[in-house]
Amino acid sequence: MAVKKVFKVKKRPLNNPIITHVGKSSWVSGMTEPEPRAKLLIKEFWPGPLTLILRKRSDCPISDYATAKLETIAVRQPKNEIALRLLLELRKPIAAPSANISGKVSSTNAGHVQNDFGDEIDFILNAGECETGIESTVIDLTDDEPTILRPGAISIEKISHIIGKTKYLFSQETNPRSPGLLPKHYSPDLPLRINATKKEQENEVIIGFGQNAKTNFNLSPRGDLSEAAKNLYSTLRHVDDNKRFTCIAISPIPNHGIGVAINDRLRRASEGQKRD
């Protein structure tokens, strides 16, 4: 089965659901129970980096492996032109996770995918650099109060403006309701220390943020959080080299806007490691 092979190649736990991508928003009604708030968010943010957790229809055609046998399903319409063309040409949804080894730093270009998988995959559809750099915002709409399970480029403020009061749930789940909730995730091979204000080891590399950061690696010298998000994974991959460094430290990132999402990824990436 194709979906099961995805889990095998990625070394992804079978209890970690995969997002189902659609070419048209109208496809969602064939998979999920009606949800008025979903329609409002789809109208405002799709195609784009927003994933909706909705209740599955009893006759949902998506593989149970993709949904980890849950009663819910994660759905999204990607903004990337090539991804949309592929979906529309196929005329069917595609269950597709991020193209990286499970738990490791996400890929943001075709080179990262090749480095992770090599000959284990048949081909790479190269659509260029990821525009946003980090994964989509995930919002659970199965309860009375909408809950953001994974922060992303679309902020809670923007979502609340459309559907009303919304909350965050910064959970670390061993049996997650959506992708990106495992306690340890997005992790480089080298130890990662977050909120670092100074160098602690001779061979430690510091990733900075903002104009005052005195380091060769800076997510955004001008202090732009969107630029930092776009550069996060590529920078982590670049310095994750045990021939040059023994560990990675990263400067504090402002915790507002997309900075909330950056800090979520860094917390998971450093889970169980020493923090400043």
Summary of the structure (lengths in Angstrom):
residues: 276
radius of gyration: 18.6
end to end distance: 44.9
largest distance: 58.6
contacts: 866
relative contact order: 0.15
helix: 29%
strand: 15%
